[in-house]
Amino acid sequence: MSAGYRAVQWNRRKIIYDGVLLAGVAMFIAAFMAVSAWSDPPTNLPEWIDLRIRAFGTCAFLMLTIILSIGPLARLDRRFLPLLYNRRHFGVLTFCVAVLHAWFMVEWFIVLDALPKLAPDFTTLANYLKFIGFPFKTLGLAALLILAVMAATSHDYWLAFLGPAAWKSLHMALYPAYGILVMHVALGAMQEDGRPVVPVLLGGAFAVVVILHVLAARRERASDRGERPSADGWLPVGPPSSIPDKCARIVVPEGGERIAVFRDGDRIGALTNVCAHQNGPIGEGRIIDGCVTCPWHGYQYRLEDGCAPPPFTEKLATYRVRIRDGIVEVDPRPLPPGTPASVANV
């Protein structure tokens, strides 16, 4: 969390995350080039440049595959939640690797004194009517432009300027970008290489992303089954002991949004399950230092009123809670964000 905007809000976790990420990228590219150069040694400068094109392109595609897998993996297993923490830096680095991939392609044309031949690859309209022979460089450029917009708007300034809903919708463009890149590889490298390993790895990566999202969606759908309220409209949650201390149980009213009911020692309160930062699942977080803490990026809120502690200004919708006949109940009608709500004492 931050009360103002800086280029990067560095902390120990981000430094470790970025350090591991940079080391992983460097090792992958070095290993790819070493193995490729050993198995098929380049004999001239254009072949060395072509090797760099393939190394950086493969790395960028693998990074994008991992980025798209982190979300559903975190929904399926909480042990993957730390990977979400600095995923935006992962995305920006992916864009940088993709830019280098594109630059090496341009350099290849320059070295061969064939730069004028590059323009027809984009402007020959007849090729756009083909499938095999479709201008795959256009697909790569389109995906690169999408990644550029997402990298440029990855800062919290744009999140606050656009609002969480619009910002999230904008960054959902990562999915069409990935589909475009799959076609970029299928119509480019896969046609030129001819080895079965390329379609196997390409199809395997795409299948992993699809399967993970299907599994996560099925799990989310199962947890979205609405609870039927009591006669006076309140939702039963369960006995206080059924809510783990410093954690939450999530209940869903019929046709409504998820509600996170937290227990902090002998106090019980309820907040919306949607973080004000990036719509993260508040109910999957914990109470740390007396505040409900989002598991995605560590944004914190007071249980009694849904307000972030000063000097921060984020607010969450709150819900009234009560204990009746030994059962915790929550009123499914949300109060305005930042409204003090009743906090039941066990």
Sine and cosine of phi, psi and omega as CSV:
sin_phi,cos_phi,sin_psi,cos_psi,sin_omega,cos_omega
0.00,0.00,0.42,-0.91,0.01,-1.00
-0.46,-0.89,0.57,-0.82,0.05,-1.00
-1.00,0.04,-0.15,0.99,0.03,-1.00
-0.56,-0.83,-0.01,-1.00,-0.04,-1.00
-0.96,-0.27,0.74,-0.68,0.15,-0.99
-0.77,-0.64,0.26,-0.97,0.00,-1.00
-0.84,0.54,-0.75,0.66,0.06,-1.00
-0.59,-0.80,0.75,-0.66,0.07,-1.00
-1.00,0.03,0.99,0.11,-0.09,-1.00
-0.95,0.32,0.63,-0.78,0.19,-0.98
-0.51,-0.86,0.05,-1.00,-0.10,-1.00
-0.87,0.49,-0.67,0.75,-0.04,-1.00
-0.90,0.44,-0.66,0.75,-0.01,-1.00
-0.93,0.38,-0.63,0.78,0.01,-1.00
-0.90,0.44,-0.69,0.72,0.02,-1.00
-0.90,0.43,-0.73,0.69,-0.02,-1.00
-0.84,0.55,-0.77,0.64,-0.05,-1.00
-0.93,0.36,-0.58,0.82,0.03,-1.00
-0.89,0.45,-0.71,0.70,0.04,-1.00
-0.90,0.44,-0.65,0.76,-0.01,-1.00
-0.89,0.45,-0.75,0.66,0.00,-1.00
-0.89,0.45,-0.65,0.76,0.02,-1.00
-0.90,0.44,-0.65,0.76,0.01,-1.00
-0.90,0.44,-0.68,0.73,0.02,-1.00
-0.89,0.45,-0.72,0.70,-0.02,-1.00
-0.89,0.46,-0.68,0.73,-0.01,-1.00
-0.92,0.39,-0.63,0.78,0.01,-1.00
-0.90,0.44,-0.75,0.67,-0.04,-1.00
-0.90,0.44,-0.67,0.74,0.01,-1.00
-0.89,0.45,-0.69,0.72,0.00,-1.00
-0.91,0.40,-0.67,0.75,0.00,-1.00
-0.87,0.50,-0.73,0.68,-0.04,-1.00
-0.94,0.35,-0.61,0.80,-0.01,-1.00
-0.91,0.41,-0.73,0.68,-0.02,-1.00
-0.92,0.40,-0.68,0.73,-0.01,-1.00
-0.91,0.42,-0.66,0.75,0.01,-1.00
-0.93,0.37,-0.53,0.85,0.03,-1.00
-0.95,0.30,-0.65,0.76,-0.05,-1.00
-0.98,0.20,-0.53,0.85,0.00,-1.00
-0.59,-0.81,0.99,0.15,-0.15,-0.99
-0.87,0.49,0.78,-0.62,0.09,-1.00
-0.92,0.39,0.57,-0.82,-0.06,-1.00
-0.93,-0.36,-0.13,0.99,-0.02,-1.00
-0.45,-0.89,0.09,-1.00,-0.07,-1.00
-0.89,0.46,-0.71,0.71,0.02,-1.00
-0.85,0.53,-0.58,0.82,0.01,-1.00
-0.94,0.34,-0.57,0.82,0.08,-1.00
-0.92,0.40,-0.64,0.77,0.04,-1.00
-0.91,0.41,-0.65,0.76,0.04,-1.00
-0.87,0.49,-0.59,0.81,0.05,-1.00
-0.90,0.44,-0.66,0.76,0.05,-1.00
-0.91,0.41,-0.62,0.79,0.05,-1.00
-0.84,0.54,-0.75,0.66,-0.04,-1.00
-0.93,0.38,-0.63,0.78,-0.02,-1.00
-0.91,0.42,-0.76,0.65,-0.04,-1.00
-0.95,0.31,-0.57,0.82,0.05,-1.00
-0.92,0.40,-0.69,0.72,0.04,-1.00
-0.89,0.45,-0.66,0.75,0.00,-1.00
-0.89,0.45,-0.70,0.71,-0.01,-1.00
-0.89,0.46,-0.67,0.75,0.00,-1.00
-0.92,0.40,-0.65,0.76,0.03,-1.00
-0.90,0.44,-0.67,0.74,0.02,-1.00
-0.88,0.48,-0.67,0.74,0.01,-1.00
-0.92,0.40,-0.60,0.80,0.06,-1.00
-0.88,0.47,-0.68,0.73,0.01,-1.00
-0.91,0.41,-0.68,0.73,-0.01,-1.00
-0.85,0.52,-0.70,0.71,-0.01,-1.00
-0.95,0.31,-0.31,0.95,0.01,-1.00
-1.00,0.02,-0.37,0.93,-0.08,-1.00
-0.88,0.47,-0.70,0.71,-0.04,-1.00
-0.84,0.55,-0.86,0.51,0.00,-1.00
-0.90,0.44,-0.55,0.84,0.05,-1.00
-0.89,0.46,-0.64,0.77,0.02,-1.00
-0.92,0.38,-0.50,0.86,0.06,-1.00
-0.95,0.30,-0.52,0.85,-0.05,-1.00
-1.00,0.07,-0.48,0.88,-0.07,-1.00
-0.50,-0.87,0.88,-0.48,-0.06,-1.00
-0.88,0.47,-0.31,0.95,-0.01,-1.00
-0.92,0.40,-0.28,0.96,0.03,-1.00
-1.00,0.00,-0.05,1.00,-0.03,-1.00
-0.84,0.54,-0.62,0.79,0.02,-1.00
-0.84,0.54,-0.44,0.90,0.01,-1.00
-0.94,0.34,-0.39,0.92,0.02,-1.00
-0.96,0.27,-0.41,0.91,-0.21,-0.98
-0.82,0.57,-0.70,0.71,-0.07,-1.00
-0.83,-0.57,0.61,0.79,-0.07,-1.00
-0.90,0.44,-0.45,0.89,0.01,-1.00
-0.90,0.43,-0.61,0.79,0.08,-1.00
-0.91,0.42,-0.58,0.81,0.08,-1.00
-0.86,0.52,-0.71,0.71,-0.01,-1.00
-0.91,0.41,-0.66,0.75,0.01,-1.00
-0.90,0.43,-0.66,0.75,0.03,-1.00
-0.91,0.41,-0.60,0.80,0.06,-1.00
-0.87,0.50,-0.69,0.73,0.05,-1.00
-0.87,0.49,-0.67,0.74,0.00,-1.00
-0.89,0.45,-0.66,0.75,0.03,-1.00
-0.90,0.43,-0.64,0.77,0.01,-1.00
-0.91,0.41,-0.60,0.80,0.05,-1.00
-0.89,0.46,-0.68,0.74,0.03,-1.00
-0.90,0.43,-0.63,0.77,0.09,-1.00
-0.84,0.55,-0.72,0.70,0.00,-1.00
-0.92,0.39,-0.65,0.76,-0.01,-1.00
-0.90,0.43,-0.65,0.76,0.01,-1.00
-0.90,0.44,-0.53,0.85,0.07,-1.00
-0.91,0.42,-0.70,0.72,0.04,-1.00
-0.89,0.46,-0.66,0.75,0.02,-1.00
-0.88,0.48,-0.60,0.80,0.02,-1.00
-0.87,0.50,-0.69,0.72,0.05,-1.00
-0.91,0.41,-0.61,0.79,-0.01,-1.00
-0.91,0.41,-0.71,0.70,-0.02,-1.00
-0.88,0.47,-0.59,0.81,0.01,-1.00
-1.00,0.09,0.07,1.00,-0.03,-1.00
0.82,0.57,0.65,0.76,-0.07,-1.00
-0.84,-0.55,0.36,0.93,-0.05,-1.00
-0.85,0.53,-0.61,0.80,0.04,-1.00
-0.87,0.49,-0.38,0.92,0.00,-1.00
-0.98,0.20,-0.18,0.98,-0.04,-1.00
-0.96,0.28,-0.62,0.79,-0.05,-1.00
-0.86,0.51,-0.70,0.71,0.01,-1.00
-0.86,0.51,-0.41,0.91,0.04,-1.00
-0.89,0.46,-0.44,0.90,-0.01,-1.00
-0.99,-0.14,-0.41,0.91,-0.20,-0.98
-0.94,-0.33,-0.09,1.00,0.02,-1.00
-0.98,0.21,0.99,-0.17,-0.15,-0.99
-0.90,0.44,-0.53,0.85,-0.05,-1.00
-0.88,0.48,-0.52,0.85,-0.02,-1.00
-0.93,0.36,-0.38,0.93,-0.01,-1.00
-0.96,0.27,-0.17,0.99,0.03,-1.00
-1.00,-0.05,-0.03,1.00,0.01,-1.00
-0.99,-0.16,0.27,-0.96,0.19,-0.98
-0.99,-0.17,-0.93,0.37,0.16,-0.99
-0.96,0.28,0.89,-0.46,-0.11,-0.99
0.94,-0.33,-0.05,1.00,0.08,-1.00
-0.88,0.48,0.63,-0.77,-0.03,-1.00
-0.89,0.45,1.00,-0.02,-0.08,-1.00
-0.92,0.39,-0.40,0.92,0.05,-1.00
-0.91,0.42,-0.53,0.85,0.06,-1.00
-0.90,0.44,-0.64,0.77,0.05,-1.00
-0.89,0.46,-0.68,0.73,0.02,-1.00
-0.89,0.45,-0.65,0.76,0.02,-1.00
-0.91,0.41,-0.65,0.76,0.02,-1.00
-0.88,0.47,-0.70,0.71,0.02,-1.00
-0.90,0.43,-0.62,0.78,0.00,-1.00
-0.90,0.44,-0.63,0.78,0.02,-1.00
-0.91,0.41,-0.63,0.78,0.06,-1.00
-0.89,0.45,-0.70,0.71,0.03,-1.00
-0.89,0.45,-0.56,0.83,0.02,-1.00
-0.90,0.43,-0.70,0.72,0.02,-1.00
-0.89,0.45,-0.67,0.74,-0.02,-1.00
-0.93,0.38,-0.64,0.77,0.03,-1.00
-0.91,0.41,-0.64,0.77,-0.03,-1.00
-0.93,0.37,-0.45,0.89,-0.05,-1.00
-0.96,-0.28,0.33,0.94,-0.07,-1.00
-0.98,0.20,-0.23,0.97,-0.05,-1.00
-0.97,0.24,0.45,-0.89,0.00,-1.00
-0.89,0.46,-0.38,0.93,0.07,-1.00
-0.85,0.53,-0.70,0.71,-0.02,-1.00
-0.95,0.31,-0.51,0.86,0.08,-1.00
-0.89,0.46,-0.69,0.72,0.01,-1.00
-0.95,0.32,-0.61,0.80,-0.04,-1.00
-0.93,0.36,-0.69,0.72,-0.04,-1.00
-1.00,0.07,-0.42,0.91,-0.12,-0.99
1.00,-0.02,0.53,-0.85,-0.07,-1.00
-0.83,0.56,-0.65,0.76,-0.06,-1.00
-0.92,0.40,-0.75,0.66,-0.02,-1.00
-0.92,0.38,-0.64,0.77,0.00,-1.00
-0.89,0.45,-0.68,0.73,0.02,-1.00
-0.90,0.44,-0.66,0.75,0.02,-1.00
-0.89,0.46,-0.66,0.75,0.03,-1.00
-0.87,0.49,-0.69,0.73,-0.07,-1.00
-0.99,0.17,-0.11,0.99,0.17,-0.99
-0.94,0.33,-0.19,0.98,0.07,-1.00
-0.89,0.46,-0.19,0.98,0.06,-1.00
-0.87,0.49,-0.52,0.86,-0.02,-1.00
-0.93,0.37,-0.78,0.63,0.10,-0.99
-0.88,0.48,-0.55,0.84,0.04,-1.00
-0.88,0.47,-0.64,0.77,0.02,-1.00
-0.92,0.39,-0.67,0.74,0.05,-1.00
-0.88,0.48,-0.65,0.76,0.04,-1.00
-0.89,0.45,-0.64,0.77,0.00,-1.00
-0.93,0.36,-0.57,0.82,0.08,-1.00
-0.86,0.51,-0.70,0.71,0.03,-1.00
-0.93,0.36,-0.58,0.82,0.06,-1.00
-0.85,0.53,-0.70,0.71,0.00,-1.00
-0.95,0.30,-0.67,0.74,-0.06,-1.00
-0.90,0.44,-0.60,0.80,-0.03,-1.00
-1.00,-0.04,-0.15,0.99,-0.01,-1.00
-0.93,-0.38,-1.00,0.02,-0.09,-1.00
-0.86,0.51,-0.61,0.79,-0.04,-1.00
-0.92,0.40,-0.58,0.82,0.02,-1.00
-0.96,0.28,-0.57,0.82,-0.06,-1.00
-0.99,0.15,-0.54,0.84,-0.07,-1.00
-0.98,0.20,-0.79,0.61,0.05,-1.00
0.99,0.11,-0.23,0.97,0.01,-1.00
-0.98,0.21,0.56,-0.83,-0.03,-1.00
-0.92,0.39,-0.32,0.95,-0.05,-1.00
-0.90,0.44,-0.51,0.86,-0.05,-1.00
-0.93,0.38,-0.81,0.59,0.03,-1.00
-0.90,0.44,-0.53,0.85,0.01,-1.00
-0.90,0.44,-0.74,0.67,-0.01,-1.00
-0.93,0.36,-0.64,0.77,0.01,-1.00
-0.90,0.43,-0.76,0.65,0.02,-1.00
-0.91,0.42,-0.59,0.81,0.02,-1.00
-0.90,0.43,-0.69,0.73,0.01,-1.00
-0.89,0.46,-0.72,0.69,0.01,-1.00
-0.89,0.46,-0.66,0.75,-0.01,-1.00
-0.91,0.41,-0.63,0.77,0.02,-1.00
-0.87,0.49,-0.71,0.70,-0.01,-1.00
-0.89,0.46,-0.71,0.70,-0.02,-1.00
-0.90,0.43,-0.74,0.68,-0.05,-1.00
-0.89,0.46,-0.69,0.73,0.01,-1.00
-0.88,0.48,-0.65,0.76,0.00,-1.00
-0.93,0.36,-0.59,0.81,0.04,-1.00
-0.91,0.41,-0.70,0.71,0.01,-1.00
-0.89,0.46,-0.68,0.73,0.01,-1.00
-0.91,0.41,-0.63,0.78,0.00,-1.00
-0.91,0.42,-0.64,0.77,0.03,-1.00
-0.90,0.44,-0.64,0.77,0.01,-1.00
-0.93,0.38,-0.65,0.76,0.02,-1.00
-0.91,0.42,-0.65,0.76,-0.01,-1.00
-0.89,0.45,-0.63,0.78,0.00,-1.00
-0.91,0.41,-0.58,0.82,-0.02,-1.00
-0.99,0.14,-0.13,0.99,-0.03,-1.00
-1.00,-0.06,0.14,0.99,0.03,-1.00
-0.93,0.36,0.86,-0.50,-0.12,-0.99
-0.93,0.37,0.60,-0.80,0.08,-1.00
-1.00,0.08,0.60,-0.80,0.05,-1.00
-1.00,0.07,0.80,-0.59,-0.04,-1.00
-0.96,0.28,0.25,-0.97,0.07,-1.00
-0.97,0.25,-0.03,-1.00,-0.08,-1.00
-0.87,0.50,-0.54,0.84,-0.01,-1.00
-1.00,-0.06,0.19,0.98,0.12,-0.99
1.00,-0.04,-0.08,1.00,-0.01,-1.00
-1.00,0.08,0.53,-0.85,-0.01,-1.00
-0.99,-0.11,0.76,-0.65,0.09,-1.00
-0.97,0.25,0.67,-0.74,0.03,-1.00
-0.96,-0.29,-0.68,0.74,-0.03,-1.00
0.67,-0.74,0.05,-1.00,0.06,-1.00
-0.90,0.43,0.44,-0.90,-0.01,-1.00
-0.80,0.60,-0.58,0.81,-0.02,-1.00
-0.92,0.39,-0.28,0.96,0.01,-1.00
-0.98,0.21,-0.18,0.98,0.05,-1.00
-0.99,-0.17,0.90,-0.43,-0.01,-1.00
-0.87,0.49,0.63,-0.78,0.00,-1.00
-0.88,0.48,0.69,-0.72,-0.02,-1.00
0.94,0.34,0.14,0.99,0.00,-1.00
-0.78,-0.63,-0.12,-0.99,-0.09,-1.00
-0.73,-0.68,0.41,-0.91,0.31,-0.95
-0.95,-0.30,0.64,-0.77,-0.04,-1.00
-0.97,-0.26,0.80,-0.61,0.06,-1.00
-0.87,-0.50,0.46,-0.89,-0.05,-1.00
-0.78,-0.62,0.91,-0.42,0.10,-0.99
-0.95,0.31,0.42,-0.91,0.01,-1.00
-0.86,0.52,0.84,-0.54,0.02,-1.00
0.93,0.36,0.25,0.97,-0.05,-1.00
-0.88,-0.48,-0.08,-1.00,0.01,-1.00
-1.00,0.00,0.39,-0.92,0.00,-1.00
-0.91,0.42,0.59,-0.81,0.02,-1.00
-0.86,-0.51,0.77,-0.64,0.02,-1.00
-0.99,-0.15,0.91,-0.42,-0.01,-1.00
-0.97,-0.23,0.93,-0.37,-0.09,-1.00
-0.98,-0.19,0.49,-0.87,0.18,-0.98
-0.85,-0.52,0.81,-0.58,0.05,-1.00
-0.86,-0.50,1.00,0.02,-0.09,-1.00
0.93,0.37,-0.92,-0.39,0.01,-1.00
-0.98,-0.21,0.22,0.98,0.03,-1.00
-0.94,-0.34,0.62,-0.79,0.05,-1.00
-0.75,-0.66,0.76,-0.65,0.03,-1.00
-0.59,-0.81,0.17,-0.98,-0.08,-1.00
-0.69,-0.72,0.67,-0.74,0.04,-1.00
-0.75,-0.66,0.31,-0.95,0.17,-0.99
-0.87,0.50,0.48,-0.88,-0.03,-1.00
-0.99,0.11,0.07,1.00,-0.11,-0.99
-0.94,-0.34,0.89,-0.46,0.02,-1.00
-0.93,0.38,0.59,-0.81,-0.01,-1.00
-0.96,0.29,-0.21,0.98,-0.06,-1.00
-0.99,0.16,-0.92,0.39,-0.01,-1.00
-0.72,-0.69,0.51,0.86,0.03,-1.00
0.88,0.47,0.50,0.86,0.03,-1.00
-0.94,0.35,0.35,-0.94,-0.05,-1.00
-0.99,0.17,1.00,-0.05,-0.04,-1.00
-0.82,0.57,-0.64,0.77,-0.07,-1.00
-0.91,0.42,-0.22,0.97,0.05,-1.00
-1.00,-0.06,0.02,1.00,0.05,-1.00
-1.00,-0.02,-0.29,-0.96,-0.04,-1.00
-0.68,-0.73,0.24,-0.97,0.13,-0.99
-1.00,0.00,0.90,-0.44,-0.03,-1.00
-0.81,-0.58,0.76,-0.65,-0.03,-1.00
0.82,0.57,0.58,0.81,0.06,-1.00
0.99,0.15,0.03,1.00,-0.03,-1.00
-0.83,-0.56,0.58,-0.81,0.12,-0.99
-0.92,0.39,0.80,-0.61,-0.13,-0.99
-0.88,-0.47,0.83,-0.56,0.00,-1.00
-0.92,0.39,0.70,-0.72,-0.04,-1.00
-0.96,0.29,-0.24,0.97,-0.06,-1.00
-0.99,0.16,-0.84,0.54,-0.11,-0.99
-0.77,-0.64,0.18,0.98,0.12,-0.99
0.99,0.16,0.22,0.98,0.06,-1.00
-0.91,0.42,0.64,-0.77,-0.12,-0.99
-0.85,-0.52,0.50,-0.87,-0.03,-1.00
-0.58,-0.82,0.56,-0.83,0.09,-1.00
-0.96,0.27,0.63,-0.77,-0.04,-1.00
-0.93,0.36,-0.59,0.81,-0.14,-0.99
-0.96,0.27,-0.46,0.89,-0.04,-1.00
-0.69,-0.73,0.01,1.00,0.04,-1.00
0.95,0.30,0.17,0.99,-0.02,-1.00
-1.00,-0.03,0.61,-0.79,0.15,-0.99
-0.94,0.35,0.55,-0.83,0.01,-1.00
-0.91,0.41,0.55,-0.83,0.02,-1.00
-0.83,0.55,0.55,-0.83,0.12,0.99
-1.00,0.00,0.23,0.97,-0.07,-1.00
-0.98,0.20,0.39,-0.92,-0.18,-0.98
-0.85,-0.53,0.01,1.00,-0.02,-1.00
-0.91,0.41,0.53,-0.85,-0.01,-1.00
-0.66,-0.75,0.53,-0.85,0.06,-1.00
-0.87,-0.49,0.44,-0.90,0.14,-0.99
-0.93,0.38,0.58,-0.81,-0.01,-1.00
-0.90,-0.44,0.24,-0.97,0.00,-1.00
-0.69,-0.72,0.57,-0.82,0.07,-1.00
-0.97,0.24,0.61,-0.79,0.05,-1.00
-0.77,-0.64,0.37,-0.93,0.06,-1.00
-0.44,-0.90,0.27,-0.96,0.11,-0.99
-0.87,-0.48,0.87,-0.49,-0.02,-1.00
-0.78,-0.63,0.82,-0.57,-0.02,-1.00
0.82,0.58,0.60,0.80,0.05,-1.00
0.98,0.18,0.12,0.99,-0.02,-1.00
-0.89,-0.46,0.76,-0.65,0.09,-1.00
-0.96,0.27,0.73,-0.68,0.04,-1.00
-0.77,-0.63,0.50,-0.87,-0.01,-1.00
-0.78,-0.63,0.66,-0.75,0.08,-1.00
-0.98,0.17,0.89,-0.46,-0.10,-0.99
-0.95,0.31,-0.05,1.00,0.01,-1.00
-1.00,0.07,0.91,-0.41,-0.08,-1.00
-0.94,0.34,0.55,-0.83,0.15,-0.99
-1.00,-0.04,0.39,-0.92,0.01,-1.00
-0.82,0.57,0.54,-0.84,-0.01,-1.00
-0.80,0.60,0.71,-0.70,0.02,-1.00
1.00,0.09,0.08,1.00,-0.01,-1.00
-0.99,0.14,0.81,-0.58,0.08,-1.00
-0.86,0.51,0.76,-0.65,-0.02,-1.00
-0.87,-0.49,0.31,-0.95,0.02,-1.00
-0.91,0.41,0.74,-0.67,0.08,-1.00
-0.92,-0.40,0.90,-0.43,-0.07,-1.00
-0.96,0.27,0.64,-0.77,0.10,-1.00
-0.98,-0.21,0.78,-0.63,-0.04,-1.00
-0.96,0.27,0.00,0.00,0.00,0.00
